[in-house]
Amino acid sequence: MTHPEVAQPLEIIRDLVGTPGRTNPYPRYEQLREHGAVVGVRPGLMVVVGYAECDAALRDGRLRVQDGASYDAIYPDWREHPALRGYIDSMLYRNPPDHARMRRLVSGAFTPHRINALQPAIEQMTDRLLDQLAAAGGDGVAVDFITEFASRLPIAVISALLGVPEHDQAWFRRIAADVTIALEGITNQDALTVADEAMLDLSEYFVALIERRRPDPAGDVISALVHSPAERLNQQELVANMMLLLTAGFETTSFLLGHCLLLALQHPHYAARLRAEPGFAIGYVEETLRFETPVQATSRWAATEMTLLGNPVPAGTKVVLVLGAANRDPRRFADAGRFDPDRAGIQPLSFGAGSHFCLGAPLSRMEAQIALPRLMRRFPELALAGAPRRRDTWVGRGMDELPISLGW
């Protein structure tokens, strides 16, 4: 039983998706936590803020992702939006058996061997971008870290993996930010209109690239999928999954890099350790993923009546898994609101768990672990040059601008 002065779950959720909540969701998560680890918001909607409960839910096959059939029930007009249609055709919004089939085909691009083989290329890309950053920030001129580095490195890496020509990468960065608003859901119709237009442009681009790879494979992921000797993705599925790999991998890693740098600038002793201590970046990146989760929430729905670690979940209920809250669950992390790269056993849920665990997680981690020490060593006097500007979204938590000076 809650006290009258305690904010009620529906009120908290409404505040959370508004501007104050998008700016700083963490106090709202603690308000939700006062109601328990699994919170009933209204009939048909529950929110999960506990670490153990989110972990269990992500691994429970009775909880399904929001697919086309479930969107038919909650938003029958979704097919009128190319941005929604594009993602729902991907493995992100598919359940068995389609999900397993798609993931099996796409996962060949993200084997440990293939990811490890990318390390020298990522180091070279990082050093080249640091040279460009030095040129842009010469004579003490303030530069935007997000534009000049945090968005460029992941788009360069995923583009190389997919087979996207380098001269198209600047366009990709611009259009990916517009497309990914669709991952926020259907609450912002104006932004969804922009995303629809961007998705149509991106779809047209990928269709043309796929057609070029059919007679002329180039050893990239698109070529491998187009020429798979076994079962194949159909054209619509292929385009959708290419867009997912491009946009999801790019945005989340860009958010991670931005938060890694901001936290280093806020904690200079950690910046010094990134410069001086081999291996410190591993724990530092994991703690950043926990402390500032790039994807704050995901959702499932209960295919049958079930219990989630003792909490009853009626059939048909939408279950919002708040990963950003789970990663600050005090039952799992001591002093959860403190940034501490030295904490043991971090293991954040930032990339999910279970059958939908993010394929690109090892690649994203590698990029940040390579980039941060190099950045700190190259610019030891690096400092903030203005206030960061956050992306005005809740699910995707990151920065659009992070002004810095290189200190020379």
C-alpha positions in Angstrom: 0.0 0.0 0.0 1.4 3.4 -1.0 1.0 6.7 1.0 -1.2 9.4 -0.6 1.8 11.7 -1.2 3.6 9.0 -3.2 3.3 9.7 -6.9 1.2 7.1 -8.7 2.6 5.0 -11.5 0.6 6.5 -14.4 1.5 10.0 -13.3 5.2 9.1 -13.2 5.1 7.5 -16.6 3.4 10.6 -18.1 6.1 12.7 -16.5 8.8 10.4 -17.7 8.0 10.6 -21.4 7.7 14.4 -21.1 10.5 16.9 -21.4 11.6 16.8 -17.7 11.7 13.0 -17.7 13.6 12.8 -20.9 16.2 15.2 -19.6 16.7 13.3 -16.3 14.7 10.1 -16.0 16.5 8.7 -13.0 14.5 10.4 -10.2 11.3 9.1 -11.9 12.8 5.5 -11.9 13.2 5.8 -8.1 9.6 7.0 -7.8 8.5 3.9 -9.7 10.7 1.7 -7.6 8.8 2.8 -4.5 5.9 0.8 -5.9 8.0 -2.3 -6.4 10.3 -4.0 -8.9 7.3 -4.8 -11.2 4.7 -2.0 -11.3 1.1 -2.1 -12.5 0.5 1.2 -14.3 -3.1 0.4 -15.5 -4.9 -2.6 -16.8 -2.8 -4.0 -19.7 0.4 -2.1 -18.9 3.2 -3.0 -16.4 6.6 -1.5 -15.9 9.6 -3.4 -14.7 12.4 -1.5 -12.9 14.2 -4.3 -11.1 17.4 -5.8 -12.4 16.6 -9.5 -11.7 13.1 -9.0 -13.0 14.3 -7.3 -16.2 16.9 -10.0 -16.7 14.3 -12.8 -16.2 11.8 -11.1 -18.5 14.4 -10.7 -21.3 15.1 -14.4 -21.2 11.4 -15.6 -20.9 10.0 -16.9 -24.1 6.4 -16.3 -22.9 7.1 -12.6 -23.2 7.1 -11.7 -26.9 8.4 -8.6 -28.7 5.9 -6.1 -30.1 5.5 -7.5 -33.7 3.2 -6.7 -36.5 0.3 -8.6 -35.0 0.5 -6.8 -31.7 0.8 -3.5 -33.4 -2.4 -4.3 -35.3 -4.1 -4.3 -31.9 -2.6 -1.1 -30.5 -2.0 1.0 -33.6 -3.9 -0.4 -36.6 -2.5 2.4 -38.9 1.2 1.5 -38.4 1.6 0.3 -41.9 1.0 3.8 -43.1 4.3 4.8 -41.6 7.3 3.6 -43.5 9.6 4.2 -40.5 7.5 1.8 -38.4 7.0 -0.6 -41.2 10.7 -0.7 -41.9 11.8 -1.7 -38.4 8.9 -4.1 -37.9 10.1 -6.1 -40.9 13.5 -6.6 -39.1 14.4 -9.2 -36.5 14.1 -6.6 -33.7 10.3 -6.9 -34.0 10.0 -10.6 -34.9 9.2 -13.6 -32.7 9.9 -17.3 -33.3 10.3 -18.8 -35.8 11.1 -15.7 -37.9 13.4 -14.2 -35.4 15.6 -17.2 -35.1 15.8 -17.5 -38.9 16.8 -13.9 -39.4 19.2 -13.8 -36.5 20.9 -17.0 -37.7 21.6 -15.4 -41.1 22.6 -12.0 -39.9 24.8 -13.2 -36.9 27.5 -14.4 -39.3 28.6 -10.7 -39.5 29.2 -10.6 -35.8 31.2 -13.7 -35.0 34.0 -13.2 -32.4 36.5 -13.9 -35.1 35.1 -11.3 -37.5 34.8 -8.7 -34.7 38.4 -9.3 -33.4 39.7 -9.1 -37.0 38.3 -5.5 -37.1 40.5 -4.2 -34.3 43.3 -2.9 -36.5 40.9 -1.2 -38.8 39.1 0.4 -35.8 42.4 1.6 -34.4 43.3 3.2 -37.8 39.8 4.8 -38.1 40.2 6.2 -34.6 43.6 7.7 -35.2 42.5 9.2 -38.5 39.4 10.8 -36.8 41.6 12.1 -34.0 43.8 13.8 -36.6 40.7 15.4 -38.1 39.5 16.4 -34.6 42.9 18.1 -34.0 42.6 20.0 -37.3 39.1 21.1 -36.5 40.0 22.2 -32.9 43.2 24.0 -33.7 44.0 27.4 -32.1 41.6 26.7 -29.2 38.5 26.6 -31.4 35.6 24.7 -29.7 34.5 21.6 -31.5 31.5 19.3 -31.1 32.7 15.9 -30.1 29.5 14.2 -31.2 29.7 15.6 -34.8 33.4 15.3 -35.2 34.1 12.0 -33.6 31.3 10.1 -31.6 29.0 9.8 -34.6 31.8 9.4 -37.2 33.6 6.4 -35.7 30.6 4.0 -35.4 29.2 5.0 -38.8 32.6 4.3 -40.4 32.9 0.9 -38.7 29.3 -0.3 -39.4 29.6 1.1 -43.0 32.8 -0.9 -43.6 31.1 -4.0 -42.2 28.0 -3.6 -44.4 29.8 -2.5 -47.5 28.6 1.2 -47.6 31.1 3.4 -49.6 32.9 6.0 -47.5 31.6 8.9 -49.5 28.0 8.1 -48.4 28.8 8.1 -44.7 28.1 11.7 -44.0 24.7 11.4 -45.5 24.1 8.2 -43.4 24.9 10.1 -40.2 22.3 12.7 -40.9 19.6 10.4 -42.0 20.1 7.8 -39.3 19.2 10.3 -36.6 15.9 11.0 -38.3 15.0 7.4 -38.8 15.7 6.2 -35.3 12.9 8.4 -33.8 10.7 5.5 -34.9 12.2 3.4 -32.1 10.6 5.8 -29.6 7.2 4.5 -30.6 4.2 6.5 -31.9 3.9 9.3 -29.4 5.6 12.1 -31.5 3.7 12.3 -34.8 5.7 15.3 -36.2 9.0 13.5 -35.6 7.5 10.3 -37.1 6.7 12.1 -40.3 10.3 13.1 -40.6 11.3 9.5 -39.9 9.0 8.2 -42.6 10.6 10.4 -45.2 14.1 9.4 -44.0 13.2 5.7 -44.0 11.9 5.9 -47.6 15.2 7.5 -48.7 17.3 4.9 -46.8 15.2 2.0 -48.2 15.8 3.2 -51.7 19.5 3.5 -51.1 19.8 -0.1 -49.7 17.7 -1.6 -52.5 20.1 0.0 -55.0 23.1 -1.3 -53.0 21.7 -4.8 -52.8 21.1 -4.9 -56.5 24.7 -3.9 -57.2 25.9 -6.7 -55.0 23.9 -9.4 -56.7 26.1 -9.6 -59.8 29.2 -8.2 -58.1 29.7 -9.4 -54.5 32.3 -7.4 -52.5 33.1 -9.6 -49.4 30.9 -7.5 -47.1 27.8 -8.4 -45.0 25.3 -7.4 -47.7 27.1 -9.6 -50.3 27.1 -12.5 -47.8 23.4 -12.2 -47.2 22.5 -11.7 -50.8 24.5 -14.8 -51.8 23.8 -17.0 -48.9 23.7 -20.6 -50.1 21.1 -21.7 -47.6 17.8 -20.0 -46.7 17.8 -16.3 -47.5 16.1 -13.2 -46.3 13.5 -11.9 -48.8 14.1 -8.4 -50.2 11.9 -6.7 -47.6 13.6 -8.5 -44.7 17.0 -7.8 -46.1 16.5 -4.1 -46.4 14.9 -3.9 -42.9 17.7 -5.7 -41.2 20.4 -3.6 -43.0 18.6 -0.5 -41.8 18.5 -1.9 -38.3 22.2 -2.8 -38.2 23.1 0.6 -39.6 20.9 2.9 -37.4 20.8 0.9 -34.1 24.5 0.2 -34.1 25.5 3.7 -35.0 23.2 5.6 -32.6 23.8 3.5 -29.5 27.6 3.6 -29.9 27.6 7.3 -30.5 25.6 7.8 -27.3 28.1 5.5 -25.5 31.1 7.4 -26.7 29.5 10.8 -25.8 28.8 9.6 -22.2 32.2 8.0 -21.8 33.9 11.4 -22.6 31.5 13.5 -20.5 31.9 11.3 -17.5 35.7 11.4 -17.9 35.6 15.2 -18.0 33.5 15.2 -14.9 35.9 12.8 -13.1 39.4 13.9 -14.1 41.1 11.1 -12.1 39.3 8.6 -14.3 40.5 10.5 -17.4 44.1 10.2 -16.1 43.6 6.5 -15.6 42.3 6.0 -19.1 45.5 7.6 -20.3 47.8 5.7 -18.1 46.4 2.3 -17.3 46.1 -0.5 -19.9 42.9 -2.3 -19.5 41.1 0.3 -17.4 38.9 1.2 -20.3 37.2 -2.2 -20.1 35.6 -1.6 -16.7 35.1 2.1 -17.5 33.0 1.3 -20.6 30.9 -1.3 -18.7 30.2 1.2 -15.9 29.3 3.9 -18.4 26.9 1.5 -20.0 25.3 0.8 -16.6 25.3 4.4 -15.4 24.0 6.0 -18.7 22.3 3.3 -20.6 22.1 4.2 -24.3 18.7 2.4 -24.8 16.7 3.1 -21.7 13.8 0.8 -22.3 12.4 -2.0 -24.4 9.0 -3.7 -24.3 7.4 -7.1 -24.4 3.9 -8.5 -24.2 2.6 -11.6 -22.3 1.5 -14.3 -24.7 -0.1 -16.2 -21.8 -0.9 -15.6 -18.2 2.3 -15.9 -16.3 4.3 -14.9 -13.3 7.5 -12.9 -13.4 9.6 -13.8 -10.3 6.4 -14.1 -8.3 4.6 -11.1 -9.9 1.4 -12.1 -11.8 1.3 -10.9 -15.4 -2.1 -11.3 -17.1 -2.2 -12.5 -20.7 -2.0 -9.7 -23.3 -0.3 -7.3 -20.9 2.4 -4.9 -22.4 5.5 -5.1 -20.2 7.9 -2.2 -20.4 11.4 -3.2 -19.3 13.2 -0.1 -18.1 16.8 -1.1 -18.6 18.1 2.3 -17.3 16.3 1.7 -14.0 17.4 -2.0 -13.8 21.0 -0.9 -14.2 20.6 1.3 -11.1 18.8 -1.2 -9.0 20.2 -0.9 -5.4 19.5 -4.6 -4.8 22.0 -5.4 -7.5 24.5 -2.5 -7.4 25.7 -0.9 -4.1 25.5 2.8 -4.2 23.9 2.5 -7.6 23.7 6.3 -8.3 27.5 6.6 -8.1 29.7 6.3 -11.1 32.4 3.7 -10.2 34.4 1.9 -12.9 36.1 -0.2 -10.2 32.9 -1.9 -9.0 33.1 -5.6 -9.3 30.7 -7.7 -11.5 29.1 -4.8 -13.3 27.2 -6.8 -16.0 24.7 -4.2 -17.1 21.6 -5.1 -19.1 22.3 -2.3 -21.6 22.4 -4.6 -24.6 19.6 -6.8 -23.4 19.7 -10.6 -22.7 18.3 -13.8 -24.0 17.4 -14.4 -27.7 17.3 -10.7 -28.5 20.6 -9.8 -27.0 22.2 -7.2 -29.2 24.4 -8.7 -31.9 26.5 -5.6 -32.1 27.4 -5.4 -28.4 31.0 -6.7 -28.7 31.6 -4.3 -31.6 30.3 -1.3 -29.7 32.3 -2.2 -26.6 35.5 -2.6 -28.7 35.0 0.8 -30.4 34.7 2.6 -27.0 37.6 0.6 -25.4 39.9 1.5 -28.3 38.8 5.1 -28.7 38.8 6.4 -25.1 42.4 5.8 -24.1 43.6 7.1 -27.5 41.5 10.2 -27.2 42.7 10.9 -23.6 46.4 10.4 -24.6 46.2 12.5 -27.7 44.5 15.5 -25.9 45.6 15.5 -22.2 44.2 19.0 -21.7 40.8 18.3 -23.3 38.0 20.2 -21.5 34.3 21.1 -21.8 33.7 24.2 -23.9 30.0 24.6 -23.2 26.9 22.8 -22.0 26.1 19.5 -23.6 22.7 19.3 -25.5 20.8 16.1 -25.0 18.7 14.3 -27.6 15.1 15.1 -26.8 14.1 11.4 -26.5 13.5 8.9 -23.6 14.3 5.5 -25.1 17.5 6.6 -26.8 19.5 8.5 -24.2 22.4 10.4 -25.6 23.8 13.8 -26.7 23.4 15.7 -29.9 26.1 18.1 -29.0 29.1 18.0 -26.6 31.3 21.1 -27.1 35.0 20.6 -26.2 38.3 22.4 -26.4 41.4 20.4 -27.1 43.5 22.5 -24.7 46.1 23.9 -27.1 
